């Protein structure tokens, strides 16, 4: 149940944020000679130690999500940003069932109980789920009855994800609405560039494009006929994002950098609220920061385990909201 006082919530958050992994702490992790030393440093910072690296990362993420759920004064806003975990769980469950494998890596950070989703997927019946999800899942089941197609699962659930998240946003949440519209635009650009480099048809691209962005799906399809125009569609998001998209158009190897720059732009939307004392956007910023923090630690530990040099790991890290 959401809190009644945003002032109480932000006061609690101010205390919690003192233990966040800031840029200096991340740099120290990067300087660690190997993964074991990095783990020792994480222990100093109060990082969970409940199991292996992934279990510890999940525990860290879950503690952040649980805190935001406890402190939010607007559960609709919070749920819009947590819907991604429900979608990820559905992808895992559907793919595992289709391939006859055990579902692993499920997250308890979403808005829907894991047990509920497991039962729905097992029964192939989705009554009782949000209408947007049910429609997408029914469509996926029809497709899977003909052939096992993991790409169909990903594409249709991504489309449902953003439609559902946007439907959960309360009125007046301008920055959060901008976040999701921008996220859709950058995802569509990334997909268009991937299809371009793979020499896919516009029919293939259309199946993956996500409605709901500031840039209409039709504009992406039109630009795809002259792919050099794809990066130009992102001009409204500033020079850094545009130049990064252009670099990814010219070189497939730059796509990861474009996705990093896009994610940094999205996080910057919440920077004006990181010292706010009366806005739920600060809680959302903390949620995004915690997710980014966990992703950074995963990347660093994996890089250290595989002997990647400092420079290679650092260039893949995304900016932290601290």
HELIX and SHEET records of a PDB file:
HELIX    1   1 UNK A    6  UNK A   17  1                                  12    
HELIX    2   2 UNK A   23  UNK A   31  1                                   9    
HELIX    3   3 UNK A   35  UNK A   44  1                                  10    
HELIX    4   4 UNK A   53  UNK A   71  1                                  19    
HELIX    5   5 UNK A   75  UNK A   99  1                                  25    
HELIX    6   6 UNK A  114  UNK A  123  1                                  10    
HELIX    7   7 UNK A  131  UNK A  146  1                                  16    
HELIX    8   8 UNK A  150  UNK A  168  1                                  19    
HELIX    9   9 UNK A  174  UNK A  197  1                                  24    
HELIX   10  10 UNK A  202  UNK A  208  1                                   7    
HELIX   11  11 UNK A  217  UNK A  224  1                                   8    
HELIX   12  12 UNK A  227  UNK A  229  5                                   3    
HELIX   13  13 UNK A  231  UNK A  237  5                                   7    
HELIX   14  14 UNK A  239  UNK A  250  1                                  12    
HELIX   15  15 UNK A  252  UNK A  254  5                                   3    
HELIX   16  16 UNK A  255  UNK A  268  1                                  14    
HELIX   17  17 UNK A  271  UNK A  273  5                                   3    
HELIX   18  18 UNK A  281  UNK A  305  1                                  25    
HELIX   19  19 UNK A  310  UNK A  314  1                                   5    
END                                                                             
